[in-house]
Amino acid sequence: MICANIPGSCFGTTAPQSIDPVTGKPYGSRYPWPAIEDMVHSQKILLDRLGISHLRAVAGGSLGGMQVLMWAALYPDFTDSIITMAAGPAVPVQGIAWHVIGRKMIESDAHFNGGDYYDFHEPLRGLQIARMVGHMTYLSPTSLQSKFGRRRRGNTRQFEIDSYFEYQGRKFAAQYDANSYIRVQAAMDEMDLEEQHGSLQQAFAKWQGRTLLVSFDTDWLFPVSEVDRVEAAMAANGTPVQHERISSPNGHDTFLIDYDLITEPVRTFLSLSS
């Protein structure tokens, strides 16, 4: 198994917080805005360097799933099969809206300084709030109600959901970089295979491998209907495609939580492609 980092991420590749050897300072605002295509091309370069000429499967969820679909469009002969979970060919407008709000919160932080904030050594409050907004897109009304409802924190007036979001925001901002966050998220929003190729059928015209699509009924970031569009395009091309529609109260996060629901379909799919 190979798991590669992506351009722009602060977990291994050269990123906005990396030191520019010319200036001796972090790249910051001068760091470019990578696209999903750049992420896939970088993975292909890594595989070439490793001497790997073919893959049995490419798999991923959410942003990773979008990269998987881009793999099928850009390198249709490089892998036997693909597996995507909670992902589609483009982020629907309601998802873009929440993403834009989160990015504007980061950019309006008094310490953000246009992306050149590395002399400020505290986690940005704007990033904490952006994470709270983003987290909303991962949940569902059912999961929110069951986990938090209108319950208060102890004997205070603070809602449990407020406490939870504050915790998640602080935890995330202490580990992640704001410049990386806005660039990686923007790359998701910019990807649109239908727009780039004229139609989804044309985007996957050269892809003939086996496909497993997994969607979740409470995922409103990538609703089942978005995954249906991928299935229809591949089926129209005569491509072998299987779409598993899974019911769960956990929204977009289902692929990170309900392993018992996704393990068997994936195991069966891979066993048939061996």
VEXZA-162678 format. One line per 2 residues: number of its first residue (from 1); their letters; for each residue z, x, y of C-alpha. Coordinates in nm, 4 decimals, padded with zeros to 6 digits. Example, Ala and Ser with C-alpha at 12.3 -4.5 7.8 and 13.67 -1.06 7.14 Angstrom:
2
1> as> 00.7800:01.2300:-00.4500  00.7140:01.3670:-00.1060
//
This chain:
274
1> mi> 00.0000:00.0000:00.0000  -00.0891:00.1232:00.3490
3> ca> 00.0794:-00.0151:00.6621  -00.0611:00.1263:00.9861
5> ni> 00.0732:00.1010:01.3387  -00.1528:-00.0278:01.6180
7> pg> -00.2682:00.1197:01.9501  -00.0314:00.0174:02.2272
9> sc> 00.2698:-00.0341:02.0020  00.5797:00.1679:02.0847
11> fg> 00.6542:00.2374:01.7170  00.4474:00.5476:01.6413
13> tt> 00.1092:00.5605:01.8124  00.0486:00.6997:02.1597
15> ap> 00.1794:00.4202:02.3821  00.2511:00.3419:02.7490
17> qs> 00.5905:00.5113:02.7206  00.4364:00.8277:02.5692
19> id> 00.4280:01.1363:02.7889  00.0954:01.2208:02.9490
21> pv> 00.0599:01.5986:02.8957  -00.1310:01.6275:03.2248
23> tg> 00.1383:01.4738:03.4450  00.4456:01.5208:03.2282
25> kp> 00.5328:01.1548:03.2895  00.4872:00.8378:03.0801
27> yg> 00.1396:00.6833:03.0957  00.2927:00.3565:03.2140
29> sr> 00.0504:00.1447:03.4156  -00.2373:00.3880:03.3440
31> yp> -00.2330:00.3121:02.9721  -00.5430:00.1097:02.8683
33> wp> -00.5390:-00.2474:02.7360  -00.6368:-00.2297:02.3659
35> ai> -00.8237:-00.5118:02.1919  -00.7892:-00.6360:01.8347
37> ed> -01.1156:-00.4537:01.7623  -00.9530:-00.1266:01.8712
39> mv> -00.6665:-00.1894:01.6304  -00.9039:-00.2474:01.3393
41> hs> -01.1238:00.0493:01.4295  -00.8157:00.2730:01.4420
43> qk> -00.7134:00.1555:01.0943  -01.0621:00.2317:00.9660
45> il> -01.0422:00.5814:01.1156  -00.7066:00.6336:00.9428
47> ld> -00.8497:00.5255:00.6073  -01.1459:00.7601:00.6552
49> rl> -00.9059:01.0473:00.7278  -00.7122:00.9608:00.4121
51> gi> -01.0333:00.9666:00.2095  -01.0102:00.5967:00.1205
53> sh> -01.3546:00.4379:00.0988  -01.2663:00.0907:-00.0254
55> lr> -00.9714:-00.1481:-00.0338  -00.8676:-00.4110:-00.2834
57> av> -00.7277:-00.6370:-00.0116  -00.6392:-00.6472:00.3575
59> ag> -00.3423:-00.8715:00.4358  -00.1401:-00.9748:00.7399
61> gs> 00.0406:-01.2521:00.9238  00.0173:-01.3712:01.2851
63> lg> -00.1210:-01.0763:01.4879  -00.1719:-00.8992:01.1559
65> gm> -00.3661:-01.1978:01.0279  -00.5922:-01.1886:01.3314
67> qv> -00.6641:-00.8243:01.2523  -00.7487:-00.9262:00.8940
69> lm> -01.0079:-01.1749:01.0186  -01.1489:-00.9061:01.2474
71> wa> -01.1725:-00.6751:00.9446  -01.3896:-00.9328:00.7693
73> al> -01.6152:-00.9554:01.0740  -01.6416:-00.5808:01.1494
75> yp> -01.6224:-00.4192:00.8049  -01.7296:-00.6896:00.5569
77> df> -01.8133:-00.4425:00.2790  -01.4966:-00.2342:00.2950
79> td> -01.2584:-00.4636:00.1084  -01.2760:-00.6957:-00.1920
81> si> -01.0533:-00.9659:-00.0447  -00.8486:-01.0701:00.2566
83> it> -00.5211:-01.2599:00.2956  -00.4190:-01.4175:00.6271
85> ma> -00.1009:-01.6093:00.7082  -00.0154:-01.8066:01.0211
87> ag> -00.3255:-01.6772:01.1974  -00.6545:-01.8007:01.3343
89> pa> -00.9744:-01.6746:01.4979  -00.8236:-01.7272:01.8466
91> vp> -00.4917:-01.8250:02.0018  -00.5129:-02.1938:02.1080
93> vq> -00.4645:-02.2691:02.4765  -00.1032:-02.3878:02.4406
95> gi> -00.0123:-02.0520:02.2869  -00.1934:-01.8639:02.5632
97> aw> -00.0019:-02.0694:02.8195  00.3368:-01.9659:02.6827
99> hv> 00.2197:-01.6053:02.6502  00.1017:-01.5985:03.0120
101> ig> 00.4370:-01.7356:03.1326  00.6196:-01.4644:02.9397
103> rk> 00.3999:-01.1857:03.0747  00.4422:-01.3114:03.4305
105> mi> 00.8199:-01.3023:03.3820  00.7962:-00.9355:03.2888
107> es> 00.5632:-00.8536:03.5762  00.7890:-01.0333:03.8265
109> da> 01.0965:-00.8356:03.7203  01.2171:-00.6397:04.0251
111> hf> 01.2375:-00.3217:03.8166  00.8933:-00.3531:03.6507
113> ng> 00.7213:-00.1669:03.9360  00.3687:-00.2480:03.8189
115> gd> 00.4405:-00.0917:03.4814  00.5919:00.2346:03.6069
117> yy> 00.9583:00.1598:03.5409  01.0612:00.4455:03.3128
119> df> 01.3056:00.5901:03.5643  01.5025:00.2673:03.5181
121> he> 01.6951:00.3184:03.1960  01.8180:-00.0346:03.1289
123> pl> 01.6285:-00.3008:02.9259  01.4217:-00.5163:03.1613
125> rg> 01.5608:-00.8656:03.2111  01.2035:-00.9906:03.2402
127> lq> 01.1307:-00.8666:02.8881  01.4438:-01.0378:02.7569
129> ia> 01.3351:-01.3720:02.9019  00.9755:-01.3232:02.7863
131> rm> 01.1075:-01.2770:02.4358  01.3024:-01.6019:02.4646
133> vg> 00.9826:-01.7827:02.5662  00.7878:-01.6176:02.2853
135> hm> 01.0547:-01.7096:02.0345  01.0033:-02.0762:02.1181
137> ty> 00.6489:-02.0518:01.9804  00.7815:-01.9300:01.6449
139> ls> 01.0137:-02.2254:01.5857  00.9615:-02.5968:01.5266
141> pt> 01.1461:-02.9042:01.6592  01.2903:-02.9560:01.3113
143> sl> 01.4271:-02.6025:01.2845  01.5656:-02.6144:01.6399
145> qs> 01.7472:-02.9369:01.5672  01.8914:-02.8242:01.2340
147> kf> 01.9996:-02.4802:01.3585  02.1284:-02.5698:01.7044
149> gr> 02.0939:-02.9336:01.8060  02.2944:-02.9984:02.1216
151> rr> 02.5944:-02.8048:01.9945  02.7978:-02.5967:02.2412
153> rg> 02.9319:-02.2454:02.2074  03.2996:-02.2823:02.1164
155> nt> 03.4824:-02.4663:02.3935  03.2338:-02.3585:02.6620
157> rq> 02.9492:-02.5448:02.8310  02.6936:-02.2975:02.6907
159> fe> 02.4535:-02.4470:02.4395  02.4196:-02.2674:02.1063
161> id> 02.0443:-02.2341:02.1674  02.1209:-02.0530:02.4949
163> sy> 02.3514:-01.8087:02.3164  02.0926:-01.7518:02.0433
165> fe> 01.8120:-01.6826:02.2890  02.0289:-01.4446:02.4908
167> yq> 02.1114:-01.2518:02.1741  01.7469:-01.2363:02.0614
169> gr> 01.6309:-01.1328:02.4077  01.8830:-00.8499:02.4417
171> kf> 01.8196:-00.7251:02.0891  01.4429:-00.7184:02.1343
173> aa> 01.4435:-00.5604:02.4818  01.6702:-00.2804:02.3590
175> qy> 01.4114:-00.1849:02.0937  01.0719:-00.2632:02.2465
177> da> 00.8780:-00.1537:02.5540  00.7617:-00.4049:02.8160
179> ns> 00.4234:-00.2382:02.8721  00.3583:-00.2446:02.4988
181> yi> 00.4647:-00.6090:02.4793  00.2269:-00.7354:02.7454
183> rv> -00.0660:-00.5297:02.6119  -00.0299:-00.6233:02.2459
185> qa> 00.0228:-00.9893:02.3322  -00.2750:-00.9892:02.5697
187> am> -00.4893:-00.8459:02.2893  -00.4019:-01.1520:02.0803
189> de> -00.5021:-01.3848:02.3631  -00.8313:-01.2046:02.4276
191> md> -00.9554:-01.2269:02.0692  -01.1967:-01.5149:02.0079
193> le> -01.4339:-01.4643:01.7145  -01.6301:-01.7787:01.7974
195> eq> -01.6882:-01.6660:02.1553  -01.7737:-01.3114:02.0514
197> hg> -02.0228:-01.4052:01.7784  -02.1554:-01.7406:01.8942
199> sl> -01.9955:-01.9277:01.6035  -01.7358:-01.8664:01.3344
201> qq> -02.0035:-01.9014:01.0712  -02.1939:-01.6162:01.2352
203> af> -01.8741:-01.4102:01.2746  -01.8242:-01.4176:00.8974
205> ak> -02.1949:-01.4141:00.8069  -02.1734:-01.0802:00.6228
207> wq> -01.8338:-01.1387:00.4630  -01.8694:-01.2310:00.0955
209> gr> -01.5343:-01.1217:-00.0460  -01.2597:-01.3538:-00.1670
211> tl> -01.0354:-01.5100:00.0974  -00.6848:-01.6566:00.0918
213> lv> -00.5848:-01.8473:00.4041  -00.2220:-01.9601:00.4347
215> sf> -00.1162:-02.2109:00.7005  00.2093:-02.3954:00.7704
217> dt> 00.2376:-02.7577:00.8761  00.4978:-02.6935:01.1502
219> dw> 00.3245:-02.3872:01.2986  00.2008:-02.4925:01.6416
221> lf> 00.1074:-02.1398:01.7545  -00.1652:-02.1436:01.4877
223> pv> -00.1891:-02.5054:01.3689  -00.3403:-02.5913:01.0324
225> se> -00.6470:-02.7229:01.2166  -00.7227:-02.3703:01.3455
227> vd> -00.7140:-02.2319:00.9935  -00.9306:-02.5224:00.8792
229> rv> -01.2023:-02.3930:01.1130  -01.2028:-02.0553:00.9386
231> ea> -01.2171:-02.2225:00.5988  -01.5086:-02.4431:00.7026
233> am> -01.7066:-02.1494:00.8424  -01.6619:-01.9394:00.5305
235> aa> -01.7380:-02.2323:00.2997  -02.0575:-02.2988:00.4955
237> ng> -02.1579:-01.9375:00.4289  -02.0925:-01.9821:00.0577
239> tp> -01.7979:-01.7418:00.0715  -01.5164:-01.7871:-00.1848
241> vq> -01.2257:-01.9230:00.0213  -00.8895:-02.0696:-00.0748
243> he> -00.6685:-02.2420:00.1842  -00.3017:-02.2909:00.0971
245> ri> -00.1413:-02.5503:00.3265  00.2338:-02.5035:00.2966
247> ss> 00.5013:-02.7429:00.4191  00.8098:-02.5881:00.5809
249> pn> 01.0437:-02.6736:00.8698  01.0407:-02.3127:00.9933
251> gh> 00.7268:-02.3182:01.2077  00.5300:-02.0001:01.2745
253> dt> 00.8159:-01.7916:01.1358  00.7661:-01.9379:00.7866
255> fl> 00.5708:-01.6336:00.6690  00.8703:-01.4153:00.7620
257> id> 01.1345:-01.6449:00.6122  01.0127:-01.8536:00.3184
259> yd> 00.9045:-01.5806:00.0803  00.9541:-01.8162:-00.2116
261> li> 00.6777:-02.0378:-00.0730  00.4198:-01.7648:-00.0189
263> te> 00.4880:-01.5196:-00.3017  00.3312:-01.7196:-00.5836
265> pv> 00.0012:-01.8062:-00.4072  -00.0420:-01.4428:-00.3055
267> rt> 00.0512:-01.3096:-00.6488  -00.1917:-01.5480:-00.8182
269> fl> -00.4698:-01.4647:-00.5720  -00.4317:-01.0904:-00.6223
271> sl> -00.4123:-01.1226:-01.0013  -00.7461:-01.3059:-01.0024
273> ss> -00.9065:-01.0380:-00.7894  -00.7903:-00.7443:-01.0018
//
